Amino acid sequence: MSLHRTRLIAALDTPSYDQASHWASELEGRVDAIKLGLEFTYACGLDAVKKLSARQELFLDLKLHDIPNTVASGLKALTPIHPALMTIHALGGPEMISRSRAVLEESFREQAKRPRLLAVTVLTSMSEKCLAEVGINATPLEEVVRLGRMAIRAGADGLVCSAHELVALREALGDGPELIVPGIRPAGSSTDDQKRIMTPSQAAQAGADWIVVGRPITRAENPAAAAQAIQDELRAVTA
Ligand SMILES: O=c1ccn([C@@H]2O[C@H](COP(=O)(O)O)[C@@H](O)[C@H]2O)c(=O)[nH]1
């Protein structure tokens, strides 16, 4: 039994403002936050991101990855949107991460209002074979823990990882870092392009702070019911 409540983020991946807005309204009160990423932001623009997130907590998942100055300046330009959570790639290295953290701290006098900086470790769509294909000869678990240690030391508030790495990350880093987990598939749903997956209840039991669920909600016949079923599954773990 666990007292930790795992919260649910719905990934609204679509190029259509109307579609995302419809999902956001349907899911209001059923999810704990919405995630907008590359597809929505490139198609609809930052004003649309701000408008859509006016009523719900926002995870802005743009996974910035560039030289430290460019990433820090990019994050600064995004601060008027005021997301709760923002992502950069851990592979950008410690200077990129520490400068990103510094720019967020400078931009928000009240630290409680500062967006939390998340470092993406190894994408949940990557397997050990895929890591080898990009020249990384380690298991996803080894690589996530290695990148996770570096990213938290450099100033990230939390990490994006798969549910398979949660226990090892908690052992390595303690309870401090916020752990955000995509690659979630309710039992029986299509895996799509995800490789390192778990069900909502398995991820909650392993200690996820947040799970991110996209297609199993947005492609469901009834997205609100799909989100509610996931919340019920999460609540059963903490009951
Ligand atoms: O490692 C990562 C990092 C981010 N994501 C994002 O989460 C959602 C997952 O969507 P599903 O439809 O539930 O697969 C998506 O927006 C990704 O960009 C991830 O999957 N893995």
PDBQT file of the ligand as one rigid body, heavy atoms in Angstrom, charges set to zero:
ROOT
HETATM    1  O1  LIG A 301      10.349   9.822 -23.249  1.00  0.00    +0.000 OA
HETATM    2  C1  LIG A 301       9.311  10.405 -23.588  1.00  0.00    +0.000 A 
HETATM    3  C2  LIG A 301       9.132  11.767 -23.453  1.00  0.00    +0.000 A 
HETATM    4  C3  LIG A 301       7.946  12.337 -23.801  1.00  0.00    +0.000 A 
HETATM    5  N1  LIG A 301       6.947  11.604 -24.327  1.00  0.00    +0.000 N 
HETATM    6  C4  LIG A 301       5.681  12.287 -24.687  1.00  0.00    +0.000 C 
HETATM    7  O2  LIG A 301       4.591  11.735 -23.934  1.00  0.00    +0.000 OA
HETATM    8  C5  LIG A 301       3.451  11.582 -24.759  1.00  0.00    +0.000 C 
HETATM    9  C6  LIG A 301       3.071  10.134 -24.790  1.00  0.00    +0.000 C 
HETATM   10  O3  LIG A 301       1.999   9.963 -25.685  1.00  0.00    +0.000 OA
HETATM   11  P1  LIG A 301       1.309   8.543 -25.923  1.00  0.00    +0.000 P 
HETATM   12  O4  LIG A 301       0.293   8.823 -26.985  1.00  0.00    +0.000 OA
HETATM   13  O5  LIG A 301       0.684   8.147 -24.605  1.00  0.00    +0.000 OA
HETATM   14  O6  LIG A 301       2.342   7.574 -26.369  1.00  0.00    +0.000 OA
HETATM   15  C7  LIG A 301       3.792  12.157 -26.131  1.00  0.00    +0.000 C 
HETATM   16  O7  LIG A 301       3.288  13.470 -26.191  1.00  0.00    +0.000 OA
HETATM   17  C8  LIG A 301       5.316  12.177 -26.154  1.00  0.00    +0.000 C 
HETATM   18  O8  LIG A 301       5.823  13.295 -26.850  1.00  0.00    +0.000 OA
HETATM   19  C9  LIG A 301       7.105  10.267 -24.471  1.00  0.00    +0.000 A 
HETATM   20  O9  LIG A 301       6.204   9.547 -24.944  1.00  0.00    +0.000 OA
HETATM   21  N2  LIG A 301       8.285   9.699 -24.094  1.00  0.00    +0.000 N 
ENDROOT
TORSDOF 0
